Amino acid sequence: MIINLDESRIRTIDGVRAVLDGTRSFDFTPAACRFERYEWITAVLVRLDYRGLKRVDRGRVRRYLQHLSGFSRAQITRAVQRWLTFKPLCRPLCRPANAFARRYTAADLDALAEVEREYGRLSGPATVVVLRRMYQLYGDERFVRLQHLSASHLYNLRRSVAYQARHTMRAKTRPDRKAAAIAARRAPAPDNRPGFIRIDSVHQGDFRGRWSVYHINAVDCVTQWQVVATVPSLKREHMLPTMRAMLAQFPFEIRGFHSDGGSEYVNYEVAQMLDDARIDFTRSRPRRCNDNALVEAKNGVVVRRQFGYSYIPAERAEQFNAFCEDHLNPFLNLHRPCLFGTEVPDTRKPGRLRRVHRSEDVQTPLQKLASLSNANRFMRPGITVETLQQQAMQMTDLDAARGVRAAREAMMQEVGPRRWIGNGWGFAEPAA
């Protein structure tokens, strides 16, 4: 509060201490000018002989001035320092004699800020054309002075404090939602529960600038239940529907989804899809090659063995995907044995475990799933281990393998005869 004090009775440090303690009172009336407050501060410093006081008493005087003047502590400190150096406490508020006349008023800055808000801050030459057109073409009187604004001086106005107060919007830096980690960097922790899958993509190989198909390979960590699919590209319009269909092919509830750092998996659409299904999304850690080693091993021993490395046109993706869903995936999970390691104490290195592969550990994914305690509690509604076992008994393992081979050869026969003929791809008759 701006005040004038009738405090002529306060002439000693004891009186100042009494005021600060609240034991002395006096009459005061508000003042309307800050110059009067500086005059009052000067009078108090002279009356109390501030230069001759001790350090502790000087502190009391400054608190006394701050308490009664309404100034902040920093303002009082600066004022006292100027008084000690025989400088005026308040600088005169007057325009220097050589100051330039102000050409653009606050109303002009308001009009300029409105234009830049609506246009989104164009370049300087484009903005001055808009200002000129607003007056000369549309007759808006607010732009009578701005019509002569140059592009170079526009940039000067943009840097001015008065213009930034009208145009610039400042807010606290908020954490970017997208900067939050998509997929935690850690290995899956299935704890002997099915439903924690690892996924990877296998490129079939392009030929002379022509796109080939991609195979998507997903393997369960515990049971090695495997689902393979084929897409024409890794674009999101192909990947999202395919991954939804792959997750639905697993007979048990999916609880975890682990991938490498590829952008076909680590993106916000996939993260949203998994979050809606309440599936934990993780990805491989740097310099931890074993995080996704299971599915990468399956890429070679299953996917490459089935499809090889030859070029397959992208337009054949739907045909290959149907082959995977109808023939390959049932064979892999119901009839193809896999090795499951058993950890035993290492006799050569006490306190450590080593993995061994015993003959009884070689099982199909269905057998491994059935060996889990109370396996049916992990299954999807309407699917039981018994129904899967009945499906597996409908044909022998050899008949299933023979059916997959015959279907693959018939499909490859359609792709294999394609040869480079002239300036494009064409079908050639297979050799007799």
Secondary structure per residue as TSV (DSSP state, phi and psi in degrees):
chain	resnum	aa	ss	phi	psi
A	1	M	-	360.0	140.3
A	2	I	-	-83.6	122.9
A	3	I	E	-137.4	153.8
A	4	N	E	-115.3	132.7
A	5	L	E	-112.0	140.9
A	6	D	-	-99.2	80.3
A	7	E	-	-125.7	40.5
A	8	S	T	-65.9	-20.7
A	9	R	T	-76.5	-14.4
A	10	I	-	-91.9	99.2
A	11	R	-	-126.9	2.6
A	12	T	S	-132.2	167.8
A	13	I	H	-67.8	-30.8
A	14	D	H	-62.9	-38.7
A	15	G	H	-65.4	-38.6
A	16	V	H	-63.1	-43.8
A	17	R	H	-62.8	-37.3
A	18	A	H	-66.4	-37.0
A	19	V	H	-66.1	-43.4
A	20	L	H	-65.5	-33.2
A	21	D	H	-79.5	-12.1
A	22	G	T	86.2	15.2
A	23	T	-	-96.0	-7.9
A	24	R	-	-116.1	146.3
A	25	S	-	-133.0	158.1
A	26	F	-	-158.9	167.9
A	27	D	-	-94.5	140.6
A	28	F	E	-147.4	154.4
A	29	T	E	-129.7	145.1
A	30	P	E	-64.8	146.5
A	31	A	-	-110.6	154.4
A	32	A	S	-101.7	-4.7
A	33	C	-	-131.9	137.5
A	34	R	H	-72.5	-22.1
A	35	F	H	-61.9	-35.1
A	36	E	H	-67.2	-33.8
A	37	R	H	-66.1	-39.5
A	38	Y	H	-66.5	-35.6
A	39	E	H	-64.7	-38.3
A	40	W	H	-67.0	-39.1
A	41	I	H	-62.7	-42.5
A	42	T	H	-61.0	-42.5
A	43	A	H	-63.8	-40.3
A	44	V	H	-66.3	-42.7
A	45	L	H	-63.1	-37.8
A	46	V	H	-70.6	-42.9
A	47	R	H	-65.6	-37.1
A	48	L	T	-90.8	3.0
A	49	D	T	53.8	61.4
A	50	Y	G	-60.6	-34.5
A	51	R	G	-66.9	-25.6
A	52	G	G	-95.3	3.4
A	53	L	S	-83.9	158.5
A	54	K	-	-76.9	171.1
A	55	R	H	-64.0	-42.3
A	56	V	H	-67.2	-35.3
A	57	D	H	-72.8	-33.9
A	58	R	H	-62.1	-37.7
A	59	G	H	-63.6	-38.6
A	60	R	H	-64.7	-39.6
A	61	V	H	-64.8	-42.1
A	62	R	H	-64.6	-39.1
A	63	R	H	-66.3	-35.2
A	64	Y	H	-63.9	-44.2
A	65	L	H	-65.6	-41.0
A	66	Q	H	-65.3	-38.3
A	67	H	H	-66.0	-35.3
A	68	L	H	-103.1	-19.8
A	69	S	H	-89.8	-25.3
A	70	G	-	88.1	-3.1
A	71	F	-	-77.9	158.9
A	72	S	-	-78.9	171.4
A	73	R	H	-63.2	-40.6
A	74	A	H	-65.8	-38.5
A	75	Q	H	-65.1	-42.1
A	76	I	H	-64.1	-41.8
A	77	T	H	-61.9	-43.9
A	78	R	H	-65.3	-41.3
A	79	A	H	-62.9	-43.2
A	80	V	H	-65.9	-39.7
A	81	Q	H	-63.7	-40.5
A	82	R	H	-65.8	-35.4
A	83	W	H	-67.9	-37.6
A	84	L	H	-67.1	-27.0
A	85	T	T	-98.4	15.8
A	86	F	T	60.9	39.0
A	87	K	-	-110.0	151.9
A	88	P	-	-63.3	139.5
A	89	L	S	-68.5	-31.1
A	90	C	S	-123.5	126.4
A	91	R	-	-75.6	143.5
A	92	P	-	-68.3	135.9
A	93	L	-	-92.9	86.5
A	94	C	-	-141.6	151.8
A	95	R	-	-76.8	134.2
A	96	P	-	-58.9	154.7
A	97	A	T	-65.9	-28.6
A	98	N	T	-102.6	20.5
A	99	A	-	-72.0	145.5
A	100	F	-	-77.8	148.1
A	101	A	-	-70.8	142.9
A	102	R	-	-81.8	121.5
A	103	R	-	-91.6	-40.0
A	104	Y	S	-105.6	125.2
A	105	T	-	-87.8	178.4
A	106	A	H	-63.7	-34.2
A	107	A	H	-65.3	-35.9
A	108	D	H	-64.9	-40.2
A	109	L	H	-65.3	-36.9
A	110	D	H	-62.7	-43.2
A	111	A	H	-66.2	-40.3
A	112	L	H	-64.8	-42.2
A	113	A	H	-63.8	-36.9
A	114	E	H	-64.4	-42.0
A	115	V	H	-61.9	-44.5
A	116	E	H	-72.4	-29.4
A	117	R	H	-66.7	-41.3
A	118	E	H	-76.0	-35.1
A	119	Y	H	-89.3	-12.9
A	120	G	T	79.1	32.0
A	121	R	-	56.9	82.5
A	122	L	-	-74.8	179.6
A	123	S	-	-67.3	164.2
A	124	G	H	-59.8	-50.9
A	125	P	H	-59.8	-37.8
A	126	A	H	-69.3	-36.5
A	127	T	H	-67.5	-42.5
A	128	V	H	-67.3	-29.2
A	129	V	H	-66.3	-40.6
A	130	V	H	-62.4	-42.8
A	131	L	H	-63.1	-40.9
A	132	R	H	-66.9	-40.5
A	133	R	H	-68.2	-33.7
A	134	M	H	-62.1	-31.4
A	135	Y	H	-94.1	-48.4
A	136	Q	H	-75.7	-30.9
A	137	L	T	-97.6	-37.9
A	138	Y	T	-109.6	-6.8
A	139	G	-	70.4	28.0
A	140	D	-	-78.4	115.0
A	141	E	G	-67.8	-17.5
A	142	R	G	-66.4	-18.2
A	143	F	G	-108.2	21.6
A	144	V	T	-65.3	-36.8
A	145	R	T	-88.6	-32.5
A	146	L	G	-70.5	-14.6
A	147	Q	G	-65.9	-22.6
A	148	H	G	-97.9	5.8
A	149	L	-	-68.3	133.3
A	150	S	-	-90.0	159.9
A	151	A	H	-65.2	-37.0
A	152	S	H	-66.4	-40.6
A	153	H	H	-74.6	-23.6
A	154	L	H	-60.2	-40.4
A	155	Y	H	-67.4	-32.2
A	156	N	H	-64.8	-42.6
A	157	L	H	-65.1	-37.0
A	158	R	H	-62.4	-30.6
A	159	R	H	-84.1	-10.1
A	160	S	S	-73.8	151.3
A	161	V	H	-66.5	-38.8
A	162	A	H	-63.4	-38.7
A	163	Y	H	-74.3	-40.4
A	164	Q	H	-63.7	-31.6
A	165	A	H	-65.8	-25.7
A	166	R	H	-89.7	-30.2
A	167	H	H	-109.5	-40.9
A	168	T	-	-77.2	130.2
A	169	M	-	-104.5	121.8
A	170	R	-	-112.2	137.2
A	171	A	-	-143.6	161.8
A	172	K	-	-65.8	145.8
A	173	T	-	-69.2	120.0
A	174	R	-	-100.1	144.6
A	175	P	-	-62.4	132.2
A	176	D	-	-71.4	126.8
A	177	R	G	-63.2	-34.5
A	178	K	G	-76.5	-17.8
A	179	A	G	-76.4	-17.9
A	180	A	S	-59.4	141.3
A	181	A	-	-59.7	124.5
A	182	I	S	-84.8	116.1
A	183	A	S	69.3	114.1
A	184	A	E	-65.8	139.9
A	185	R	E	-83.4	92.4
A	186	R	S	-162.9	162.8
A	187	A	-	-80.0	151.3
A	188	P	-	-63.5	150.3
A	189	A	-	-124.6	77.4
A	190	P	-	-71.2	-28.0
A	191	D	S	55.5	46.6
A	192	N	S	59.9	32.8
A	193	R	-	-118.1	133.9
A	194	P	S	-72.7	160.8
A	195	G	-	110.3	3.8
A	196	F	E	-108.8	100.8
A	197	I	E	-100.6	152.9
A	198	R	E	-118.1	139.7
A	199	I	E	-132.5	146.7
A	200	D	E	-155.0	162.9
A	201	S	E	-116.6	145.8
A	202	V	E	-124.6	122.7
A	203	H	E	-89.3	129.5
A	204	Q	-	-73.0	-27.6
A	205	G	-	114.2	123.1
A	206	D	-	-81.0	166.3
A	207	F	B	-141.5	114.3
A	208	R	T	52.2	47.1
A	209	G	T	79.8	2.9
A	210	R	B	-99.3	136.5
A	211	W	-	-73.9	144.2
A	212	S	B	-112.8	174.2
A	213	V	-	-79.6	164.7
A	214	Y	E	-119.9	140.4
A	215	H	E	-105.0	130.9
A	216	I	E	-103.5	124.8
A	217	N	E	-120.0	122.6
A	218	A	E	-125.5	131.3
A	219	V	E	-132.5	135.1
A	220	D	E	-76.1	139.9
A	221	C	T	-67.7	-37.5
A	222	V	T	-90.9	-50.0
A	223	T	T	-96.0	-10.4
A	224	Q	-	60.0	25.8
A	225	W	-	-65.0	127.9
A	226	Q	E	-123.2	137.4
A	227	V	E	-129.5	125.5
A	228	V	E	-115.9	139.2
A	229	A	E	-138.9	163.9
A	230	T	E	-128.7	135.2
A	231	V	E	-129.0	152.0
A	232	P	S	-71.8	-25.2
A	233	S	-	-159.3	173.6
A	234	L	S	-94.3	17.9
A	235	K	-	-68.3	154.6
A	236	R	H	-68.2	-28.3
A	237	E	H	-69.2	-18.4
A	238	H	H	-96.1	-36.9
A	239	M	H	-72.9	-45.0
A	240	L	H	-61.6	-50.7
A	241	P	H	-62.2	-36.2
A	242	T	H	-67.0	-42.3
A	243	M	H	-67.2	-36.1
A	244	R	H	-62.3	-42.8
A	245	A	H	-66.9	-36.2
A	246	M	H	-66.3	-43.4
A	247	L	H	-62.4	-33.6
A	248	A	H	-72.3	-19.7
A	249	Q	H	-78.9	-17.1
A	250	F	S	-72.5	134.6
A	251	P	S	-75.1	-14.2
A	252	F	B	-112.0	164.3
A	253	E	-	-66.9	135.2
A	254	I	-	-87.3	125.2
A	255	R	-	-112.5	-24.6
A	256	G	E	-139.7	146.9
A	257	F	E	-135.7	114.0
A	258	H	E	-121.0	134.3
A	259	S	E	-139.8	174.4
A	260	D	-	-82.6	-164.3
A	261	G	S	-88.9	15.2
A	262	G	-	-64.3	141.7
A	263	S	T	-69.6	-16.1
A	264	E	T	-68.6	-18.7
A	265	Y	T	-110.5	-43.6
A	266	V	S	-86.2	82.5
A	267	N	S	-150.3	169.2
A	268	Y	H	-74.8	-27.1
A	269	E	H	-68.3	-45.1
A	270	V	H	-65.4	-41.9
A	271	A	H	-61.8	-39.5
A	272	Q	H	-67.5	-40.2
A	273	M	H	-60.9	-44.6
A	274	L	H	-70.6	-35.7
A	275	D	H	-66.6	-38.2
A	276	D	H	-64.0	-33.2
A	277	A	T	-88.6	2.8
A	278	R	T	58.6	47.7
A	279	I	-	-109.7	129.6
A	280	D	E	-72.0	126.2
A	281	F	E	-106.6	118.4
A	282	T	E	-128.9	162.4
A	283	R	E	-142.3	164.6
A	284	S	-	-66.6	148.6
A	285	R	-	-88.9	154.8
A	286	P	T	-64.2	139.2
A	287	R	T	59.5	29.0
A	288	R	-	-125.2	82.0
A	289	C	G	-68.8	-18.0
A	290	N	G	-83.6	-6.3
A	291	D	G	-60.4	-36.5
A	292	N	G	-122.9	26.5
A	293	A	H	-68.8	-32.5
A	294	L	H	-61.1	-49.5
A	295	V	H	-72.2	-30.7
A	296	E	H	-68.1	-34.8
A	297	A	H	-65.7	-39.2
A	298	K	H	-67.2	-26.5
A	299	N	I	-59.4	-40.4
A	300	G	I	-81.7	-44.8
A	301	V	I	-80.9	-17.3
A	302	V	I	-116.2	-61.7
A	303	V	I	-65.8	-50.7
A	304	R	I	-67.0	-34.3
A	305	R	H	-68.7	-30.5
A	306	Q	H	-81.3	-42.7
A	307	F	H	-111.8	-11.2
A	308	G	-	69.5	-154.3
A	309	Y	S	-120.9	1.5
A	310	S	S	-71.6	158.2
A	311	Y	-	-68.3	132.6
A	312	I	-	-125.7	120.0
A	313	P	B	-58.7	146.6
A	314	A	G	-63.3	-28.5
A	315	E	G	-70.6	-9.0
A	316	R	G	-90.7	5.1
A	317	A	H	-61.7	-40.8
A	318	E	H	-64.1	-39.0
A	319	Q	H	-65.7	-43.2
A	320	F	H	-68.6	-35.5
A	321	N	H	-65.9	-38.1
A	322	A	H	-65.3	-37.9
A	323	F	H	-61.6	-43.3
A	324	C	I	-62.4	-44.6
A	325	E	I	-71.9	-37.6
A	326	D	I	-88.2	-31.3
A	327	H	I	-121.2	-52.8
A	328	L	I	-68.4	-50.5
A	329	N	H	-62.6	-45.2
A	330	P	H	-60.0	-38.9
A	331	F	H	-64.4	-44.5
A	332	L	H	-62.4	-36.1
A	333	N	H	-94.8	-25.5
A	334	L	H	-105.7	-20.6
A	335	H	T	-132.8	-13.6
A	336	R	-	-99.4	119.4
A	337	P	-	-71.9	149.8
A	338	C	E	-129.7	156.4
A	339	L	E	-92.6	130.4
A	340	F	-	-119.3	121.9
A	341	G	-	-79.4	154.5
A	342	T	E	-122.3	130.5
A	343	E	E	-87.6	127.2
A	344	V	E	-128.4	157.4
A	345	P	E	-62.4	138.4
A	346	D	-	-85.8	113.7
A	347	T	S	-70.1	-26.2
A	348	R	S	-82.1	-23.3
A	349	K	S	-130.3	89.7
A	350	P	T	-57.4	140.1
A	351	G	T	89.6	-3.8
A	352	R	-	-117.8	160.8
A	353	L	E	-112.9	150.7
A	354	R	E	-131.1	154.1
A	355	R	E	-99.2	129.0
A	356	V	E	-122.8	155.6
A	357	H	-	-118.4	104.4
A	358	R	-	-90.6	162.5
A	359	S	G	-64.0	-35.0
A	360	E	G	-75.3	-9.1
A	361	D	G	-86.6	-6.7
A	362	V	E	-83.1	110.9
A	363	Q	E	-141.8	159.9
A	364	T	-	-77.5	158.7
A	365	P	H	-55.9	-35.3
A	366	L	H	-66.0	-41.6
A	367	Q	H	-63.6	-39.5
A	368	K	H	-65.0	-40.0
A	369	L	H	-63.9	-41.3
A	370	A	H	-69.2	-24.5
A	371	S	H	-77.6	-12.4
A	372	L	S	-72.2	146.3
A	373	S	T	-69.5	127.9
A	374	N	T	53.5	56.3
A	375	A	G	-66.4	-28.8
A	376	N	G	-66.2	-18.9
A	377	R	G	-73.3	-13.4
A	378	F	G	-93.4	-9.2
A	379	M	B	-79.7	158.4
A	380	R	-	-70.7	158.7
A	381	P	T	-60.6	133.5
A	382	G	T	88.3	-3.3
A	383	I	-	-121.7	131.9
A	384	T	-	-129.2	164.0
A	385	V	H	-64.7	-34.8
A	386	E	H	-64.3	-41.1
A	387	T	H	-65.9	-35.4
A	388	L	H	-68.6	-37.6
A	389	Q	H	-66.4	-37.7
A	390	Q	H	-64.1	-39.1
A	391	Q	H	-64.4	-38.4
A	392	A	H	-67.2	-29.0
A	393	M	T	-81.4	-3.1
A	394	Q	T	-71.3	-20.3
A	395	M	S	-149.6	157.6
A	396	T	-	-77.2	166.6
A	397	D	H	-62.2	-38.6
A	398	L	H	-67.7	-40.3
A	399	D	H	-65.5	-37.5
A	400	A	H	-64.6	-43.2
A	401	A	H	-65.1	-39.5
A	402	R	H	-64.7	-39.5
A	403	G	H	-65.0	-39.9
A	404	V	H	-65.1	-43.9
A	405	R	H	-63.3	-42.1
A	406	A	H	-66.0	-42.6
A	407	A	H	-65.9	-37.7
A	408	R	H	-67.9	-43.2
A	409	E	H	-65.6	-37.5
A	410	A	H	-65.9	-37.4
A	411	M	H	-70.7	-42.1
A	412	M	H	-68.1	-26.8
A	413	Q	H	-63.1	-32.3
A	414	E	H	-74.3	-30.9
A	415	V	H	-88.3	-35.3
A	416	G	T	-62.1	-42.5
A	417	P	T	-67.9	-7.2
A	418	R	E	-67.3	127.3
A	419	R	E	-130.3	160.5
A	420	W	E	-79.9	109.0
A	421	I	E	-117.0	116.1
A	422	G	T	64.9	-118.4
A	423	N	T	-106.5	15.2
A	424	G	E	-163.2	179.0
A	425	W	E	-82.8	139.9
A	426	G	E	-147.3	166.5
A	427	F	E	-91.7	131.2
A	428	A	-	-114.0	147.9
A	429	E	-	-67.4	132.4
A	430	P	-	-62.5	150.5
A	431	A	-	-64.7	144.1
A	432	A	-	-71.1	360.0
